[in-house]
Structures are given as C-alpha cells and as structure tokens.
C-alpha cells in the first residue's frame, strides 16, 4: 500500500462517516452512531495522522520519501484496525473484532515507534542525490 493510497483511504473515511451517521439515524437497530464516530476518528483522523507522521519523519531524518515494506505493514495494520472497528460497531462479533481492532491499532502505532524511533533519535542522514 503506497502512502498516497493510504492517505486516500483516510480521506474516504470522511464521507463514509456521514453515510454511517445517516444509516444510524434511519436504522439505529442496524448500526449505532458509534460507527460514524469511529469512521471519522480512527479512519479519517487516525489514518491521516499516521500518514503524516511517517512522511514527515522520513523528510526530517533525511531519508528517501519511500514507504518501505515495514511502513506498508504499519499502514495495513491501521486499516485493519479501522475496518474491524467499523464491523464491530455493526454488531458482527463485537468482542472479537474490538480486540482485533485494538491489537492492530497498537501494532500500527507501536510499530511506528519501533521503526522510526531509532531514526528520530539519530543524527540526520543526508540523502544521496
């Protein structure tokens, strides 16, 4: 998953949140409003935050602006977290899906610390041009 595709998935969560909110108003027994709230917060805000953090960290540490394999895994974990959280809001195995969502969220942001922490604590690397 490229950084552009990842950022696009976060902006897709804004209209998705509005759609889920409308569904929760017209069919509250099918989907509670928490689905819309989590589409906006974990989807739009959380995914975009991770995208900006990874991009800015690469730039500030002097590394090429390329999402490597480890970063792609972080992105996939974050998207899995959002999707499982939205499915949990719909009532599909909520206990299991909430646990999976939490584990994926911690993996994404904890993975960021593991991958980017050493780079951010080290002196800037000058890019080879």
C-alpha positions as CSV (number, residue, x, y, z in Angstrom):
1,X,0.0,0.0,0.0
2,X,1.6,3.3,-1.1
3,X,1.5,6.4,1.1
4,X,-0.9,8.0,-1.5
5,X,-3.3,5.1,-1.3
6,X,-3.1,5.2,2.5
7,X,-3.8,8.9,2.7
8,X,-6.7,8.4,0.2
9,X,-8.2,5.7,2.4
10,X,-8.2,8.2,5.4
11,X,-10.0,10.9,3.4
12,X,-12.5,8.3,2.2
13,X,-13.5,7.8,5.8
14,X,-15.0,11.3,6.0
15,X,-17.9,10.7,3.6
16,X,-18.1,7.1,5.0
17,X,-18.7,8.6,8.4
18,X,-21.5,10.8,7.1
19,X,-23.1,7.7,5.4
20,X,-22.8,5.7,8.6
21,X,-24.3,8.5,10.6
22,X,-27.3,8.7,8.2
23,X,-27.7,4.9,8.5
24,X,-27.6,5.2,12.3
25,X,-30.4,7.8,12.2
26,X,-32.6,5.9,9.8
27,X,-31.8,2.4,11.1
28,X,-30.5,2.7,14.6
29,X,-31.2,-1.0,15.3
30,X,-28.8,-2.0,12.4
31,X,-25.9,0.4,13.1
32,X,-25.3,2.7,16.2
33,X,-23.9,6.1,15.7
34,X,-20.6,4.9,17.1
35,X,-19.8,3.5,13.7
36,X,-19.9,7.0,12.2
37,X,-17.8,8.4,15.1
38,X,-15.2,5.7,14.6
39,X,-15.1,6.2,10.9
40,X,-14.2,9.8,11.5
41,X,-11.8,9.4,14.5
42,X,-9.9,6.2,13.7
43,X,-10.4,6.3,10.0
44,X,-10.0,9.9,8.9
45,X,-8.0,11.4,11.8
46,X,-6.0,8.3,12.9
47,X,-5.0,7.1,9.4
48,X,-4.1,10.6,8.2
49,X,-2.1,11.2,11.4
50,X,0.0,8.0,10.8
51,X,0.5,9.0,7.1
52,X,1.7,12.5,8.1
53,X,3.9,11.1,10.9
54,X,5.6,8.7,8.5
55,X,6.1,11.2,5.7
56,X,7.4,14.0,8.0
57,X,9.7,11.7,9.8
58,X,11.3,10.4,6.6
59,X,11.8,14.0,5.4
60,X,13.2,15.3,8.7
61,X,15.6,12.4,9.1
62,X,17.0,12.9,5.6
63,X,15.7,9.5,4.3
64,X,14.1,8.9,0.9
65,X,10.4,9.6,0.8
66,X,9.5,6.0,0.1
67,X,7.2,3.8,2.1
68,X,9.3,0.7,2.7
69,X,7.9,-2.7,3.5
70,X,7.8,-2.1,7.2
71,X,5.9,1.1,6.8
72,X,3.4,-0.6,4.4
73,X,2.8,-3.2,7.2
74,X,2.1,-0.4,9.6
75,X,-0.4,1.1,7.1
76,X,-2.1,-2.2,6.6
77,X,-2.4,-2.8,10.4
78,X,-4.0,0.6,10.8
79,X,-6.5,0.0,8.0
80,X,-7.3,-3.4,9.5
81,X,-7.9,-1.7,12.8
82,X,-10.4,0.7,11.3
83,X,-12.3,-1.9,9.3
84,X,-12.6,-4.3,12.2
85,X,-13.8,-1.4,14.5
86,X,-16.5,-0.5,12.0
87,X,-17.6,-4.1,11.7
88,X,-17.7,-4.3,15.5
89,X,-20.0,-1.3,15.5
90,X,-22.3,-3.1,13.2
91,X,-22.6,-5.9,15.8
92,X,-20.6,-8.6,14.0
93,X,-18.7,-10.4,16.8
94,X,-18.0,-7.2,18.7
95,X,-15.8,-8.7,21.4
96,X,-13.5,-10.5,18.9
97,X,-13.4,-7.6,16.5
98,X,-12.8,-4.9,19.2
99,X,-9.9,-7.0,20.4
100,X,-8.5,-7.4,16.9
101,X,-9.0,-3.7,16.2
102,X,-7.2,-2.7,19.4
103,X,-4.3,-5.1,18.6
104,X,-4.0,-3.8,15.1
105,X,-4.1,-0.2,16.3
106,X,-1.3,-0.8,18.8
107,X,0.7,-2.7,16.2
108,X,0.5,0.2,13.8
109,X,1.4,3.0,16.2
110,X,3.8,0.8,18.3
111,X,5.4,-0.3,15.1
112,X,5.9,3.3,14.2
113,X,7.9,3.8,17.4
114,X,10.0,0.7,16.8
115,X,10.7,1.6,13.1
116,X,11.1,5.4,13.3
117,X,12.3,5.8,16.9
118,X,15.9,5.0,16.2
119,X,15.9,7.2,13.1
120,X,14.4,10.1,15.0
121,X,16.9,9.8,17.9
122,X,19.9,9.6,15.5
123,X,21.6,12.4,13.6
124,X,20.1,13.3,10.3
125,X,21.2,11.2,7.3
126,X,22.0,13.2,4.2
127,X,20.2,11.9,1.1
128,X,22.3,10.7,-1.8
129,X,21.1,12.6,-4.9
